[in-house]
Amino acid sequence: MMPKMDGYEVCRRIRENKQTAKLPVIFLTAKSSEYDELKGLDLGANDYILKPVSPAKLVAKVKSTLRNVVGPETEENDSSTSVKMGPIEIDREKYTVSIDSIEKVFPRKEFELLFYLISSPGTVFSRAVLLRDVWGTDVFVVDRTVDVHIRKIREKLDQFQYLIETVKGVGYRFKEIE
């Protein structure tokens, strides 16, 4: 209902552009059909809010959306190719993980999950955030998938498995090393 280009096209273009693909998108619209809402969400909108809406509810929904999208840069936007934290060194170009100078094989998702956690030591990430940022929004996996991958990563970390901490009722974090 905007001039020149509708919201669906704007959303589609935002998601197609590598530089803007991760920006949060919220539809605020008078289009109230289920078809319109599903179309907006299918195109990648984070939320679809129908007018009229109270200012308090609108602010709460925007805050909620922003809380859910805050996190470290993902692989597409991250310019760093390697990270070293304590005994663990990850090289994204060579796709290798070394633990105490011993190279270990990590399947793709375990590799990405470990890199994601180690890139923001001390930050607690919920299962939902990890699923969204590591697995993406175009796949259907349950939140316990994260638990299984964390367990497998810990097994490979052997004596350093304590570096991945569980924050009960919240999520996981990579321990800050001083």
C-alpha positions in Angstrom: 0.0 0.0 0.0 3.1 2.3 -0.2 3.7 4.4 -3.3 5.9 2.9 -6.1 6.8 -0.3 -4.2 4.8 -2.4 -1.8 6.1 -3.7 1.6 6.5 -7.2 0.2 8.9 -6.0 -2.5 10.9 -3.9 0.1 11.2 -7.0 2.3 12.2 -9.2 -0.6 14.9 -6.7 -1.6 16.2 -6.3 2.0 16.5 -10.1 2.3 18.2 -10.5 -1.1 20.9 -7.9 -0.4 23.9 -9.5 1.5 24.5 -6.2 3.5 20.9 -5.9 4.7 19.8 -9.5 4.8 20.0 -9.7 8.6 18.2 -6.5 9.4 15.0 -6.9 11.4 11.8 -6.3 9.3 8.4 -5.6 10.9 5.3 -5.1 8.8 2.9 -2.5 10.3 -0.1 -2.7 8.1 -3.9 -2.5 7.7 -3.8 -5.6 5.5 -5.4 -8.1 7.8 -6.0 -11.2 5.7 -4.2 -14.4 6.7 -2.8 -14.6 3.2 -1.1 -11.2 3.5 0.4 -12.0 6.9 1.7 -15.4 5.7 3.2 -13.7 2.6 5.0 -11.2 4.7 6.4 -13.8 7.1 7.3 -16.1 4.2 9.3 -13.3 2.6 11.4 -13.0 5.9 9.6 -10.5 8.1 10.4 -10.9 11.8 6.9 -9.8 12.8 3.6 -8.7 11.2 1.6 -6.1 13.2 -1.9 -5.1 12.3 -3.2 -1.6 12.6 -4.6 -0.2 14.8 -2.1 -1.0 17.5 -1.5 0.7 20.8 1.8 2.6 21.0 2.8 0.5 24.1 2.2 -2.8 22.2 4.1 -1.5 19.2 7.1 -0.6 21.3 7.0 -3.9 23.1 7.0 -5.8 19.8 9.9 -3.8 18.4 11.9 -4.4 21.6 11.2 -8.1 21.4 12.3 -8.3 17.8 15.5 -6.4 18.5 16.2 -8.7 21.5 15.9 -11.7 19.2 18.2 -10.3 16.4 21.0 -9.1 18.6 24.1 -11.4 18.4 27.5 -11.7 16.8 27.9 -11.3 13.1 27.2 -14.4 11.1 29.5 -16.1 8.7 28.4 -14.1 5.7 29.1 -10.7 7.4 32.1 -11.7 9.5 35.4 -10.7 8.0 37.5 -12.6 10.5 38.8 -15.9 9.3 40.3 -17.3 12.4 39.9 -17.0 16.2 42.0 -18.3 19.0 40.7 -18.6 22.6 42.8 -20.4 25.1 43.6 -23.9 23.8 41.2 -23.7 20.9 42.0 -22.2 17.5 39.5 -22.1 14.6 40.5 -21.3 11.0 37.4 -20.7 8.9 39.3 -20.6 5.6 40.9 -24.0 6.2 37.8 -25.2 8.1 40.0 -26.6 10.9 39.7 -26.7 14.7 42.9 -27.2 16.7 42.6 -28.1 20.4 46.0 -27.8 22.2 47.7 -27.8 18.8 46.0 -31.1 17.8 43.7 -30.8 14.8 40.2 -32.3 15.3 37.5 -32.9 12.7 34.2 -31.1 13.3 31.1 -31.6 11.1 29.8 -28.4 9.6 27.1 -27.4 12.1 29.3 -28.2 15.1 32.1 -26.1 13.5 29.7 -23.2 12.9 28.2 -23.5 16.4 31.6 -23.5 18.1 32.8 -20.6 16.0 29.6 -18.7 16.8 30.0 -19.2 20.6 33.8 -18.6 20.7 33.4 -15.4 18.8 31.5 -13.8 21.7 33.0 -15.2 24.9 30.8 -14.6 28.0 27.7 -13.9 26.0 24.8 -16.2 26.7 22.8 -17.3 23.6 19.4 -18.9 23.9 18.6 -22.1 21.8 16.3 -20.0 19.7 19.0 -17.5 18.8 21.5 -20.3 18.1 19.0 -22.1 15.9 18.2 -18.9 13.9 21.8 -17.7 13.5 23.6 -21.1 13.0 20.9 -23.2 11.3 19.0 -20.3 9.6 15.3 -19.7 9.4 14.6 -21.8 6.3 15.1 -25.1 8.0 12.9 -26.9 10.6 14.8 -28.3 13.6 13.8 -28.5 17.2 15.5 -26.6 19.9 17.0 -29.8 21.4 19.1 -30.1 18.3 21.3 -27.4 19.8 21.8 -29.6 23.0 22.9 -32.6 20.9 25.4 -30.5 19.0 26.7 -28.9 22.2 27.2 -32.4 23.7 29.1 -33.6 20.6 31.3 -30.4 20.7 32.1 -31.0 24.3 33.1 -34.6 23.6 35.6 -33.3 21.0 36.9 -30.6 23.4 37.8 -33.4 25.9 39.4 -31.9 29.0 38.4 -28.4 27.8 34.7 -29.1 27.6 34.2 -26.8 30.6 34.8 -23.9 28.2 31.2 -24.3 27.0 28.9 -23.4 29.9 25.2 -24.2 30.3 23.2 -21.4 31.8 20.2 -23.2 33.1 16.9 -22.0 31.7 18.7 -19.6 29.4 21.2 -21.1 27.0 24.9 -21.6 26.3 28.0 -19.5 26.4 31.7 -19.9 25.7 33.6 -19.2 28.9 35.6 -16.0 29.0 39.3 -16.8 29.4 41.5 -14.3 31.2 
